[in-house]
């Protein structure tokens, strides 16, 4: 019954965005946790009749209009430039509305489908790390001449690690899920290094338009040539710090196992992958980055990995209210995984810094 209701809403949404258009097929697409995404086939003339349509999660993104406005502004800016990649193309109705509100209250939005691409959550080669770094470096450079103040914060305080730390302390004090005692070694590990969260705001770095979720899984590779096809998932594009994007790239690229893998003994810093990430990222972005930004790229990796460990542990202690979990200690596993990766970076920090200096 729920399946039929969803398909009815999808058909109504397509009719809202493209009046008179007929839907011939609906299929689930991707594995995202925030939005539910479907691929639809239609008889529309644009996009070869194929689109992505999403049930938009307005519990996570509480200002949908701000998200839509940011995406439209970024799309318009990038459309004026000569890029080697495809850019996301949001679909609006004839009155330039980017959301369809169903009778259920659910919000739906639509994008042109980008054909011939694939994504992966784990780097399979150093070349893939190079291409992903280059994609996000070029993306940041292409947006460097767009006024950051024109964009809204789609998730206020998204990378405000100081506020996240203070919220975490509150969770530890209240212990809502009664998990603090057994998680104390992880809490103490975060406490030993949380000074990084307070170090970042004091850095004299410019506010830029950044992706803010610059992980490998948000890159589309072309299926046959394996070149970069597109940078996807623009919901968190907003003013921020470029170190966050580089840090998230490092987090998703340099470890041989996924972020929720319990194979902790396999976690390591793959220096060849990190080197190719730096080479790719700095090839296009070096000209726009300040000296301090370049010098602090490794700090960016430490920051985001530790912040992610903080987010996973906070959710675990709260009773798993944010991240979807497959078993009771899933967020705890994620936390241990990220803390192990953080410790590996500390052990290889000098070598990583030398690599950055090589390409900066």
RODREN-356550 format. One record per residue (C-alpha): residue number from 1; residue in one letter; x, y, z. Coordinates in pm, 1 decimal, padded with zeros to 6 digits. Layout:
BEGIN
rec tormi=NUM; torgu=a; x=X; y=Y; z=Z $
...
REM end
This chain:
BEGIN
rec tormi=1; torgu=x; x=00000.0; y=00000.0; z=00000.0 $
rec tormi=2; torgu=x; x=00282.5; y=00241.6; z=00092.4 $
rec tormi=3; torgu=x; x=00455.1; y=00149.9; z=-00234.5 $
rec tormi=4; torgu=x; x=00144.7; y=00243.4; z=-00435.7 $
rec tormi=5; torgu=x; x=00102.9; y=00568.4; z=-00241.9 $
rec tormi=6; torgu=x; x=00462.7; y=00666.5; z=-00312.2 $
rec tormi=7; torgu=x; x=00425.8; y=00594.4; z=-00682.8 $
rec tormi=8; torgu=x; x=00105.4; y=00799.3; z=-00691.5 $
rec tormi=9; torgu=x; x=00289.2; y=01092.4; z=-00534.4 $
rec tormi=10; torgu=x; x=00577.3; y=01055.3; z=-00780.5 $
rec tormi=11; torgu=x; x=00338.0; y=01064.9; z=-01075.8 $
rec tormi=12; torgu=x; x=00165.9; y=01370.2; z=-00929.4 $
rec tormi=13; torgu=x; x=00501.5; y=01540.1; z=-00876.0 $
rec tormi=14; torgu=x; x=00609.8; y=01476.8; z=-01234.9 $
rec tormi=15; torgu=x; x=00279.4; y=01620.3; z=-01356.3 $
rec tormi=16; torgu=x; x=00343.3; y=01926.6; z=-01137.4 $
rec tormi=17; torgu=x; x=00691.3; y=01987.7; z=-01276.4 $
rec tormi=18; torgu=x; x=00618.0; y=01886.0; z=-01635.6 $
rec tormi=19; torgu=x; x=00247.1; y=01934.5; z=-01708.8 $
rec tormi=20; torgu=x; x=00112.3; y=01690.8; z=-01966.3 $
rec tormi=21; torgu=x; x=00407.0; y=01454.5; z=-01925.0 $
rec tormi=22; torgu=x; x=00337.8; y=01078.9; z=-01896.0 $
rec tormi=23; torgu=x; x=00538.0; y=00853.0; z=-01663.9 $
rec tormi=24; torgu=x; x=00628.8; y=00513.8; z=-01810.0 $
rec tormi=25; torgu=x; x=00855.4; y=00377.8; z=-01536.0 $
rec tormi=26; torgu=x; x=00959.7; y=00430.2; z=-01173.1 $
rec tormi=27; torgu=x; x=01259.4; y=00261.5; z=-01012.6 $
rec tormi=28; torgu=x; x=01443.0; y=00309.4; z=-00684.0 $
rec tormi=29; torgu=x; x=01784.3; y=00469.7; z=-00724.9 $
rec tormi=30; torgu=x; x=02091.2; y=00483.1; z=-00501.2 $
rec tormi=31; torgu=x; x=02141.9; y=00405.9; z=-00133.9 $
rec tormi=32; torgu=x; x=02119.2; y=00751.7; z=00024.8 $
rec tormi=33; torgu=x; x=01999.7; y=00775.1; z=00385.1 $
rec tormi=34; torgu=x; x=01874.4; y=01134.7; z=00384.7 $
rec tormi=35; torgu=x; x=01643.6; y=01148.1; z=00082.5 $
rec tormi=36; torgu=x; x=01456.9; y=00868.7; z=-00095.0 $
rec tormi=37; torgu=x; x=01549.8; y=00879.4; z=-00464.1 $
rec tormi=38; torgu=x; x=01382.0; y=00729.5; z=-00769.0 $
rec tormi=39; torgu=x; x=01456.6; y=00725.6; z=-01140.7 $
rec tormi=40; torgu=x; x=01158.4; y=00799.5; z=-01361.5 $
rec tormi=41; torgu=x; x=01114.9; y=00746.4; z=-01734.1 $
rec tormi=42; torgu=x; x=00877.0; y=00978.4; z=-01917.1 $
rec tormi=43; torgu=x; x=00782.9; y=01099.2; z=-02263.0 $
rec tormi=44; torgu=x; x=00930.6; y=01444.6; z=-02194.5 $
rec tormi=45; torgu=x; x=01156.7; y=01595.9; z=-02458.5 $
rec tormi=46; torgu=x; x=01429.6; y=01711.0; z=-02217.5 $
rec tormi=47; torgu=x; x=01686.2; y=01487.3; z=-02047.0 $
rec tormi=48; torgu=x; x=01597.4; y=01201.0; z=-02284.0 $
rec tormi=49; torgu=x; x=01278.4; y=01170.9; z=-02082.9 $
rec tormi=50; torgu=x; x=01463.3; y=01049.2; z=-01771.4 $
rec tormi=51; torgu=x; x=01480.3; y=01223.2; z=-01435.5 $
rec tormi=52; torgu=x; x=01573.1; y=01170.2; z=-01074.5 $
rec tormi=53; torgu=x; x=01294.4; y=01250.6; z=-00831.5 $
rec tormi=54; torgu=x; x=01348.6; y=01269.4; z=-00457.1 $
rec tormi=55; torgu=x; x=01134.2; y=01266.6; z=-00149.8 $
rec tormi=56; torgu=x; x=01309.1; y=01555.6; z=00023.7 $
rec tormi=57; torgu=x; x=01389.1; y=01513.0; z=00393.7 $
rec tormi=58; torgu=x; x=01281.5; y=01840.4; z=00549.9 $
rec tormi=59; torgu=x; x=01349.5; y=01706.2; z=00898.5 $
rec tormi=60; torgu=x; x=01723.9; y=01722.2; z=00822.3 $
rec tormi=61; torgu=x; x=01701.8; y=02025.7; z=00592.5 $
rec tormi=62; torgu=x; x=01453.7; y=02247.2; z=00773.2 $
rec tormi=63; torgu=x; x=01464.7; y=02527.5; z=00512.2 $
rec tormi=64; torgu=x; x=01389.6; y=02357.8; z=00178.4 $
rec tormi=65; torgu=x; x=01354.3; y=02691.9; z=00003.1 $
rec tormi=66; torgu=x; x=01709.9; y=02784.6; z=00101.9 $
rec tormi=67; torgu=x; x=01840.5; y=02453.8; z=-00034.4 $
rec tormi=68; torgu=x; x=01656.6; y=02508.5; z=-00363.1 $
rec tormi=69; torgu=x; x=01774.9; y=02869.8; z=-00391.0 $
rec tormi=70; torgu=x; x=02138.0; y=02772.1; z=-00330.1 $
rec tormi=71; torgu=x; x=02124.3; y=02494.2; z=-00589.6 $
rec tormi=72; torgu=x; x=01959.7; y=02720.0; z=-00847.9 $
rec tormi=73; torgu=x; x=02220.1; y=02992.1; z=-00788.9 $
rec tormi=74; torgu=x; x=02513.0; y=02748.9; z=-00815.1 $
rec tormi=75; torgu=x; x=02364.6; y=02588.8; z=-01126.4 $
rec tormi=76; torgu=x; x=02319.5; y=02929.2; z=-01293.9 $
rec tormi=77; torgu=x; x=02677.1; y=03028.1; z=-01209.7 $
rec tormi=78; torgu=x; x=02837.3; y=02704.2; z=-01327.9 $
rec tormi=79; torgu=x; x=02627.6; y=02701.5; z=-01644.5 $
rec tormi=80; torgu=x; x=02814.9; y=03011.7; z=-01761.0 $
rec tormi=81; torgu=x; x=03153.8; y=02840.4; z=-01735.7 $
rec tormi=82; torgu=x; x=03332.9; y=02594.2; z=-01955.9 $
rec tormi=83; torgu=x; x=03369.7; y=02286.7; z=-01739.3 $
rec tormi=84; torgu=x; x=03486.2; y=01936.2; z=-01820.5 $
rec tormi=85; torgu=x; x=03203.0; y=01789.9; z=-01613.6 $
rec tormi=86; torgu=x; x=02824.6; y=01781.0; z=-01623.7 $
rec tormi=87; torgu=x; x=02642.9; y=02001.0; z=-01370.7 $
rec tormi=88; torgu=x; x=02324.2; y=01916.5; z=-01183.9 $
rec tormi=89; torgu=x; x=02014.4; y=02061.8; z=-01347.1 $
rec tormi=90; torgu=x; x=01720.2; y=02113.0; z=-01108.6 $
rec tormi=91; torgu=x; x=01372.2; y=02098.4; z=-01260.2 $
rec tormi=92; torgu=x; x=01110.8; y=02358.7; z=-01170.2 $
rec tormi=93; torgu=x; x=00744.7; y=02389.9; z=-01256.6 $
rec tormi=94; torgu=x; x=00632.7; y=02660.6; z=-01505.2 $
rec tormi=95; torgu=x; x=00617.4; y=02908.2; z=-01213.9 $
rec tormi=96; torgu=x; x=00976.1; y=02831.5; z=-01108.9 $
rec tormi=97; torgu=x; x=00876.0; y=02631.6; z=-00802.7 $
rec tormi=98; torgu=x; x=01129.8; y=02362.8; z=-00709.5 $
rec tormi=99; torgu=x; x=00916.6; y=02158.1; z=-00469.5 $
rec tormi=100; torgu=x; x=00591.5; y=01969.4; z=-00506.3 $
rec tormi=101; torgu=x; x=00403.5; y=01928.7; z=-00177.3 $
rec tormi=102; torgu=x; x=00191.5; y=01613.6; z=-00172.1 $
rec tormi=103; torgu=x; x=-00131.5; y=01579.3; z=00027.4 $
rec tormi=104; torgu=x; x=00067.3; y=01370.9; z=00276.9 $
rec tormi=105; torgu=x; x=00288.0; y=01674.1; z=00342.2 $
rec tormi=106; torgu=x; x=00590.9; y=01509.4; z=00182.0 $
rec tormi=107; torgu=x; x=00809.9; y=01728.2; z=-00039.5 $
rec tormi=108; torgu=x; x=00931.2; y=01613.6; z=-00382.0 $
rec tormi=109; torgu=x; x=01189.9; y=01764.2; z=-00615.3 $
rec tormi=110; torgu=x; x=01333.9; y=01663.0; z=-00950.4 $
rec tormi=111; torgu=x; x=01661.7; y=01676.9; z=-01146.5 $
rec tormi=112; torgu=x; x=01761.3; y=01586.7; z=-01500.4 $
rec tormi=113; torgu=x; x=01909.2; y=01236.3; z=-01498.1 $
rec tormi=114; torgu=x; x=02284.1; y=01221.2; z=-01565.5 $
rec tormi=115; torgu=x; x=02333.4; y=00921.0; z=-01789.2 $
rec tormi=116; torgu=x; x=02631.5; y=00687.5; z=-01801.3 $
rec tormi=117; torgu=x; x=02766.5; y=00737.4; z=-01451.1 $
rec tormi=118; torgu=x; x=02845.8; y=00530.1; z=-01144.7 $
rec tormi=119; torgu=x; x=02956.4; y=00606.9; z=-00790.8 $
rec tormi=120; torgu=x; x=03151.8; y=00418.8; z=-00526.7 $
rec tormi=121; torgu=x; x=03196.9; y=00459.0; z=-00152.4 $
rec tormi=122; torgu=x; x=03554.3; y=00325.0; z=-00141.8 $
rec tormi=123; torgu=x; x=03851.0; y=00419.7; z=-00361.0 $
rec tormi=124; torgu=x; x=03964.1; y=00132.5; z=-00578.5 $
rec tormi=125; torgu=x; x=04285.3; y=00293.3; z=-00703.9 $
rec tormi=126; torgu=x; x=04516.3; y=00589.3; z=-00650.5 $
rec tormi=127; torgu=x; x=04401.5; y=00718.1; z=-00990.3 $
rec tormi=128; torgu=x; x=04045.6; y=00731.9; z=-00860.2 $
rec tormi=129; torgu=x; x=04169.4; y=00933.9; z=-00562.0 $
rec tormi=130; torgu=x; x=04342.4; y=01173.2; z=-00802.4 $
rec tormi=131; torgu=x; x=04026.7; y=01218.7; z=-01011.0 $
rec tormi=132; torgu=x; x=03804.5; y=01275.9; z=-00708.3 $
rec tormi=133; torgu=x; x=04049.8; y=01533.4; z=-00570.8 $
rec tormi=134; torgu=x; x=04065.6; y=01706.8; z=-00906.3 $
rec tormi=135; torgu=x; x=03685.7; y=01712.5; z=-00934.7 $
rec tormi=136; torgu=x; x=03637.0; y=01889.5; z=-00602.5 $
rec tormi=137; torgu=x; x=03936.2; y=02117.9; z=-00655.4 $
rec tormi=138; torgu=x; x=03791.2; y=02228.9; z=-00987.7 $
rec tormi=139; torgu=x; x=03446.3; y=02262.7; z=-00829.8 $
rec tormi=140; torgu=x; x=03578.1; y=02497.2; z=-00560.2 $
rec tormi=141; torgu=x; x=03769.2; y=02698.8; z=-00817.2 $
rec tormi=142; torgu=x; x=03465.6; y=02734.6; z=-01043.5 $
rec tormi=143; torgu=x; x=03268.6; y=02877.1; z=-00749.2 $
rec tormi=144; torgu=x; x=03548.8; y=03100.4; z=-00619.4 $
rec tormi=145; torgu=x; x=03420.0; y=03408.2; z=-00801.7 $
rec tormi=146; torgu=x; x=03063.4; y=03371.4; z=-00673.0 $
rec tormi=147; torgu=x; x=02987.6; y=03582.2; z=-00365.8 $
rec tormi=148; torgu=x; x=02954.2; y=03342.2; z=-00071.7 $
rec tormi=149; torgu=x; x=02720.7; y=03580.3; z=00109.1 $
rec tormi=150; torgu=x; x=02455.8; y=03512.8; z=-00156.9 $
rec tormi=151; torgu=x; x=02412.9; y=03157.2; z=-00030.5 $
rec tormi=152; torgu=x; x=02222.4; y=03054.9; z=00281.4 $
rec tormi=153; torgu=x; x=02331.5; y=02807.0; z=00547.2 $
rec tormi=154; torgu=x; x=02122.6; y=02502.3; z=00460.6 $
rec tormi=155; torgu=x; x=02215.3; y=02330.8; z=00788.9 $
rec tormi=156; torgu=x; x=02317.5; y=02596.3; z=01042.4 $
rec tormi=157; torgu=x; x=02635.8; y=02502.8; z=01225.4 $
rec tormi=158; torgu=x; x=02698.4; y=02200.0; z=01004.9 $
rec tormi=159; torgu=x; x=03075.4; y=02210.6; z=01062.6 $
rec tormi=160; torgu=x; x=03064.7; y=02413.1; z=01383.7 $
rec tormi=161; torgu=x; x=03264.8; y=02157.9; z=01579.0 $
rec tormi=162; torgu=x; x=03276.8; y=02373.5; z=01891.0 $
rec tormi=163; torgu=x; x=02897.1; y=02369.5; z=01916.9 $
rec tormi=164; torgu=x; x=02890.6; y=01998.6; z=01835.2 $
rec tormi=165; torgu=x; x=03140.2; y=01937.7; z=02115.1 $
rec tormi=166; torgu=x; x=02931.7; y=02131.9; z=02366.1 $
rec tormi=167; torgu=x; x=02621.0; y=01941.3; z=02259.0 $
rec tormi=168; torgu=x; x=02818.8; y=01618.8; z=02299.4 $
rec tormi=169; torgu=x; x=02914.5; y=01716.2; z=02655.3 $
rec tormi=170; torgu=x; x=02545.3; y=01763.6; z=02726.4 $
rec tormi=171; torgu=x; x=02466.0; y=01416.6; z=02594.5 $
rec tormi=172; torgu=x; x=02742.4; y=01266.7; z=02809.4 $
rec tormi=173; torgu=x; x=02605.7; y=01443.8; z=03117.7 $
rec tormi=174; torgu=x; x=02243.7; y=01335.9; z=03062.4 $
rec tormi=175; torgu=x; x=02322.2; y=00986.2; z=02924.0 $
rec tormi=176; torgu=x; x=01980.0; y=00943.2; z=02754.8 $
rec tormi=177; torgu=x; x=02044.6; y=00589.1; z=02626.1 $
rec tormi=178; torgu=x; x=02242.2; y=00471.8; z=02931.9 $
rec tormi=179; torgu=x; x=02547.3; y=00396.7; z=02719.8 $
rec tormi=180; torgu=x; x=02802.8; y=00640.3; z=02863.7 $
rec tormi=181; torgu=x; x=02971.3; y=00401.8; z=03106.3 $
rec tormi=182; torgu=x; x=03057.0; y=00134.0; z=02849.9 $
rec tormi=183; torgu=x; x=03156.7; y=00398.6; z=02592.6 $
rec tormi=184; torgu=x; x=03388.8; y=00583.5; z=02831.6 $
rec tormi=185; torgu=x; x=03713.4; y=00479.2; z=02653.1 $
rec tormi=186; torgu=x; x=03580.9; y=00636.5; z=02332.7 $
rec tormi=187; torgu=x; x=03466.8; y=00948.8; z=02515.7 $
rec tormi=188; torgu=x; x=03813.6; y=00984.8; z=02670.6 $
rec tormi=189; torgu=x; x=03978.5; y=00938.6; z=02329.8 $
rec tormi=190; torgu=x; x=03775.5; y=01228.4; z=02191.4 $
rec tormi=191; torgu=x; x=03857.1; y=01441.8; z=02494.1 $
rec tormi=192; torgu=x; x=04229.4; y=01393.4; z=02435.1 $
rec tormi=193; torgu=x; x=04210.5; y=01553.3; z=02092.1 $
rec tormi=194; torgu=x; x=03907.6; y=01783.2; z=02098.6 $
rec tormi=195; torgu=x; x=04131.9; y=02092.0; z=02111.5 $
rec tormi=196; torgu=x; x=04137.9; y=02064.4; z=01731.1 $
rec tormi=197; torgu=x; x=03774.5; y=02177.5; z=01725.7 $
rec tormi=198; torgu=x; x=03872.1; y=02500.4; z=01900.8 $
rec tormi=199; torgu=x; x=04179.7; y=02552.7; z=01683.1 $
rec tormi=200; torgu=x; x=03988.5; y=02573.6; z=01354.4 $
rec tormi=201; torgu=x; x=03777.8; y=02886.8; z=01419.7 $
rec tormi=202; torgu=x; x=04091.7; y=03086.4; z=01499.6 $
rec tormi=203; torgu=x; x=04252.5; y=03021.3; z=01161.3 $
rec tormi=204; torgu=x; x=04263.5; y=03329.7; z=00934.4 $
rec tormi=205; torgu=x; x=04111.8; y=03157.0; z=00632.7 $
rec tormi=206; torgu=x; x=03853.6; y=03303.0; z=00393.4 $
rec tormi=207; torgu=x; x=03488.9; y=03202.4; z=00385.9 $
rec tormi=208; torgu=x; x=03429.5; y=03020.3; z=00058.1 $
rec tormi=209; torgu=x; x=03144.4; y=02845.2; z=-00115.9 $
rec tormi=210; torgu=x; x=03220.8; y=02483.1; z=-00040.8 $
rec tormi=211; torgu=x; x=03043.3; y=02153.6; z=-00099.5 $
rec tormi=212; torgu=x; x=03052.2; y=02050.7; z=00269.3 $
rec tormi=213; torgu=x; x=02997.1; y=01681.6; z=00190.5 $
rec tormi=214; torgu=x; x=03294.0; y=01623.5; z=-00038.1 $
rec tormi=215; torgu=x; x=03317.2; y=01247.7; z=-00011.0 $
rec tormi=216; torgu=x; x=03401.8; y=00998.6; z=-00282.5 $
rec tormi=217; torgu=x; x=03041.3; y=00878.9; z=-00296.9 $
rec tormi=218; torgu=x; x=02934.1; y=01223.0; z=-00422.2 $
rec tormi=219; torgu=x; x=03135.8; y=01191.6; z=-00742.4 $
rec tormi=220; torgu=x; x=02996.5; y=01031.1; z=-01057.0 $
rec tormi=221; torgu=x; x=03249.7; y=00846.8; z=-01273.6 $
rec tormi=222; torgu=x; x=03183.4; y=00782.0; z=-01642.0 $
rec tormi=223; torgu=x; x=03113.3; y=00410.9; z=-01693.1 $
rec tormi=224; torgu=x; x=03342.5; y=00347.0; z=-01988.8 $
rec tormi=225; torgu=x; x=03626.9; y=00598.9; z=-01961.4 $
rec tormi=226; torgu=x; x=03609.3; y=00624.9; z=-01578.7 $
rec tormi=227; torgu=x; x=03670.2; y=00999.4; z=-01602.1 $
rec tormi=228; torgu=x; x=03483.2; y=01235.9; z=-01368.7 $
rec tormi=229; torgu=x; x=03131.1; y=01290.8; z=-01495.5 $
rec tormi=230; torgu=x; x=02982.8; y=01511.5; z=-01222.8 $
rec tormi=231; torgu=x; x=02997.7; y=01630.0; z=-00862.3 $
rec tormi=232; torgu=x; x=02662.5; y=01545.7; z=-00704.2 $
rec tormi=233; torgu=x; x=02457.4; y=01608.4; z=-00389.0 $
rec tormi=234; torgu=x; x=02455.0; y=01987.2; z=-00365.5 $
rec tormi=235; torgu=x; x=02227.2; y=02018.7; z=-00062.2 $
rec tormi=236; torgu=x; x=02505.5; y=02126.9; z=00172.3 $
rec tormi=237; torgu=x; x=02669.0; y=02375.8; z=-00064.4 $
rec tormi=238; torgu=x; x=02699.5; y=02691.0; z=00143.6 $
rec tormi=239; torgu=x; x=02956.0; y=02929.8; z=00291.6 $
rec tormi=240; torgu=x; x=03229.1; y=02746.8; z=00479.8 $
rec tormi=241; torgu=x; x=03592.6; y=02643.9; z=00503.6 $
rec tormi=242; torgu=x; x=03772.8; y=02466.8; z=00218.1 $
rec tormi=243; torgu=x; x=03957.9; y=02251.9; z=00473.6 $
rec tormi=244; torgu=x; x=03628.3; y=02073.6; z=00539.5 $
rec tormi=245; torgu=x; x=03602.2; y=01960.1; z=00177.6 $
rec tormi=246; torgu=x; x=03960.5; y=01838.6; z=00163.6 $
rec tormi=247; torgu=x; x=03919.3; y=01670.7; z=00500.9 $
rec tormi=248; torgu=x; x=03610.3; y=01480.4; z=00392.6 $
rec tormi=249; torgu=x; x=03784.8; y=01370.8; z=00074.6 $
rec tormi=250; torgu=x; x=04076.6; y=01236.0; z=00275.1 $
rec tormi=251; torgu=x; x=03838.4; y=01065.2; z=00516.4 $
rec tormi=252; torgu=x; x=03661.2; y=00878.5; z=00237.5 $
rec tormi=253; torgu=x; x=03967.1; y=00804.5; z=00022.1 $
rec tormi=254; torgu=x; x=04272.6; y=00708.3; z=00224.1 $
rec tormi=255; torgu=x; x=04140.3; y=00412.9; z=00424.0 $
rec tormi=256; torgu=x; x=04107.2; y=00072.4; z=00253.7 $
rec tormi=257; torgu=x; x=03782.8; y=-00006.4; z=00439.6 $
rec tormi=258; torgu=x; x=03446.4; y=00168.2; z=00470.3 $
rec tormi=259; torgu=x; x=03366.9; y=00402.1; z=00759.6 $
rec tormi=260; torgu=x; x=03152.9; y=00139.6; z=00935.4 $
rec tormi=261; torgu=x; x=03387.1; y=-00154.4; z=00889.0 $
rec tormi=262; torgu=x; x=03472.6; y=-00343.4; z=01210.5 $
rec tormi=263; torgu=x; x=03799.1; y=-00462.3; z=01053.0 $
rec tormi=264; torgu=x; x=03993.5; y=-00212.3; z=01258.6 $
rec tormi=265; torgu=x; x=04325.5; y=-00386.1; z=01192.2 $
rec tormi=266; torgu=x; x=04285.5; y=-00306.4; z=00821.0 $
rec tormi=267; torgu=x; x=04251.5; y=00069.3; z=00875.0 $
rec tormi=268; torgu=x; x=04557.3; y=00258.3; z=00759.5 $
rec tormi=269; torgu=x; x=04664.8; y=00571.3; z=00575.0 $
rec tormi=270; torgu=x; x=04730.3; y=00470.6; z=00216.9 $
rec tormi=271; torgu=x; x=04995.3; y=00729.7; z=00137.8 $
rec tormi=272; torgu=x; x=04985.7; y=00673.7; z=-00242.8 $
rec tormi=273; torgu=x; x=04613.0; y=00750.7; z=-00235.4 $
rec tormi=274; torgu=x; x=04671.1; y=01059.0; z=-00022.0 $
rec tormi=275; torgu=x; x=04943.1; y=01178.1; z=-00257.3 $
rec tormi=276; torgu=x; x=04719.9; y=01146.8; z=-00560.7 $
rec tormi=277; torgu=x; x=04436.3; y=01319.0; z=-00375.0 $
rec tormi=278; torgu=x; x=04667.6; y=01613.8; z=-00303.2 $
rec tormi=279; torgu=x; x=04794.7; y=01623.0; z=-00660.3 $
rec tormi=280; torgu=x; x=04444.7; y=01625.9; z=-00805.7 $
rec tormi=281; torgu=x; x=04293.8; y=01868.4; z=-00555.6 $
rec tormi=282; torgu=x; x=04574.1; y=02122.6; z=-00584.6 $
rec tormi=283; torgu=x; x=04608.9; y=02107.0; z=-00962.9 $
rec tormi=284; torgu=x; x=04302.3; y=02325.0; z=-01006.5 $
rec tormi=285; torgu=x; x=04261.9; y=02490.1; z=-00667.0 $
rec tormi=286; torgu=x; x=04619.1; y=02592.8; z=-00581.3 $
rec tormi=287; torgu=x; x=04577.4; y=02927.6; z=-00757.2 $
rec tormi=288; torgu=x; x=04280.7; y=03028.8; z=-00538.9 $
rec tormi=289; torgu=x; x=04396.2; y=02890.3; z=-00204.0 $
rec tormi=290; torgu=x; x=04585.6; y=03098.7; z=00048.6 $
rec tormi=291; torgu=x; x=04916.9; y=02984.1; z=00192.1 $
rec tormi=292; torgu=x; x=04751.9; y=02905.5; z=00526.3 $
rec tormi=293; torgu=x; x=04483.4; y=02693.6; z=00358.8 $
rec tormi=294; torgu=x; x=04747.7; y=02489.6; z=00179.5 $
rec tormi=295; torgu=x; x=04958.9; y=02450.7; z=00491.7 $
rec tormi=296; torgu=x; x=04659.4; y=02326.7; z=00695.8 $
rec tormi=297; torgu=x; x=04522.5; y=02060.9; z=00458.1 $
rec tormi=298; torgu=x; x=04636.3; y=01776.3; z=00683.9 $
rec tormi=299; torgu=x; x=04474.8; y=01956.2; z=00976.4 $
rec tormi=300; torgu=x; x=04155.7; y=01957.4; z=00768.0 $
rec tormi=301; torgu=x; x=04172.9; y=01578.9; z=00743.9 $
rec tormi=302; torgu=x; x=04227.4; y=01541.9; z=01120.3 $
rec tormi=303; torgu=x; x=03944.6; y=01786.1; z=01191.6 $
rec tormi=304; torgu=x; x=03676.9; y=01621.8; z=00978.8 $
rec tormi=305; torgu=x; x=03765.4; y=01265.2; z=01077.9 $
rec tormi=306; torgu=x; x=03754.4; y=01358.1; z=01446.7 $
rec tormi=307; torgu=x; x=03431.7; y=01553.0; z=01396.1 $
rec tormi=308; torgu=x; x=03276.1; y=01250.3; z=01228.2 $
rec tormi=309; torgu=x; x=03382.4; y=01030.0; z=01518.9 $
rec tormi=310; torgu=x; x=03219.9; y=01285.9; z=01749.2 $
rec tormi=311; torgu=x; x=02895.7; y=01277.7; z=01547.5 $
rec tormi=312; torgu=x; x=02880.9; y=00898.1; z=01542.9 $
rec tormi=313; torgu=x; x=02950.0; y=00868.3; z=01916.4 $
rec tormi=314; torgu=x; x=02703.4; y=01143.1; z=02003.3 $
rec tormi=315; torgu=x; x=02434.9; y=00959.7; z=01807.3 $
rec tormi=316; torgu=x; x=02525.1; y=00630.5; z=01975.7 $
rec tormi=317; torgu=x; x=02499.5; y=00785.7; z=02321.0 $
rec tormi=318; torgu=x; x=02168.6; y=00948.7; z=02222.2 $
rec tormi=319; torgu=x; x=02014.3; y=00616.4; z=02121.7 $
rec tormi=320; torgu=x; x=02076.8; y=00621.4; z=01744.0 $
rec tormi=321; torgu=x; x=01837.0; y=00901.0; z=01653.4 $
rec tormi=322; torgu=x; x=02011.0; y=01037.7; z=01341.5 $
rec tormi=323; torgu=x; x=02215.4; y=00783.8; z=01147.5 $
rec tormi=324; torgu=x; x=02036.5; y=00469.7; z=01024.4 $
rec tormi=325; torgu=x; x=02178.3; y=00164.7; z=01198.2 $
rec tormi=326; torgu=x; x=02175.1; y=-00205.3; z=01108.8 $
rec tormi=327; torgu=x; x=02255.7; y=-00333.6; z=01459.4 $
rec tormi=328; torgu=x; x=02267.2; y=-00194.5; z=01811.5 $
rec tormi=329; torgu=x; x=02637.9; y=-00102.7; z=01814.1 $
rec tormi=330; torgu=x; x=02660.4; y=00021.7; z=01454.3 $
rec tormi=331; torgu=x; x=02737.2; y=00381.5; z=01553.3 $
rec tormi=332; torgu=x; x=02989.1; y=00257.4; z=01808.9 $
rec tormi=333; torgu=x; x=03164.8; y=00062.2; z=01534.2 $
rec tormi=334; torgu=x; x=03168.5; y=00372.7; z=01317.7 $
rec tormi=335; torgu=x; x=03318.7; y=00572.4; z=01603.5 $
rec tormi=336; torgu=x; x=03598.5; y=00322.7; z=01667.0 $
rec tormi=337; torgu=x; x=03667.0; y=00309.9; z=01292.5 $
rec tormi=338; torgu=x; x=03706.6; y=00686.7; z=01264.3 $
rec tormi=339; torgu=x; x=03915.9; y=00715.4; z=01579.8 $
rec tormi=340; torgu=x; x=04148.9; y=00446.3; z=01446.9 $
rec tormi=341; torgu=x; x=04184.0; y=00637.6; z=01118.4 $
rec tormi=342; torgu=x; x=04254.2; y=00955.6; z=01315.8 $
rec tormi=343; torgu=x; x=04531.6; y=00781.0; z=01510.3 $
rec tormi=344; torgu=x; x=04677.8; y=00653.2; z=01184.5 $
rec tormi=345; torgu=x; x=04694.4; y=01009.2; z=01051.9 $
rec tormi=346; torgu=x; x=04876.6; y=01120.0; z=01365.8 $
rec tormi=347; torgu=x; x=05130.2; y=00843.5; z=01304.3 $
rec tormi=348; torgu=x; x=05182.1; y=00949.1; z=00941.7 $
rec tormi=349; torgu=x; x=05135.6; y=01324.1; z=00978.5 $
rec tormi=350; torgu=x; x=05492.5; y=01420.8; z=00888.9 $
rec tormi=351; torgu=x; x=05484.5; y=01216.0; z=00567.8 $
rec tormi=352; torgu=x; x=05142.4; y=01356.2; z=00475.6 $
rec tormi=353; torgu=x; x=05259.4; y=01713.4; z=00535.2 $
rec tormi=354; torgu=x; x=05561.2; y=01653.4; z=00311.9 $
rec tormi=355; torgu=x; x=05327.8; y=01535.5; z=00035.4 $
rec tormi=356; torgu=x; x=05114.8; y=01849.4; z=00066.5 $
rec tormi=357; torgu=x; x=05424.0; y=02069.5; z=00044.8 $
rec tormi=358; torgu=x; x=05534.1; y=01880.4; z=-00265.3 $
rec tormi=359; torgu=x; x=05222.5; y=01984.2; z=-00458.4 $
rec tormi=360; torgu=x; x=05142.0; y=02316.5; z=-00292.0 $
REM end
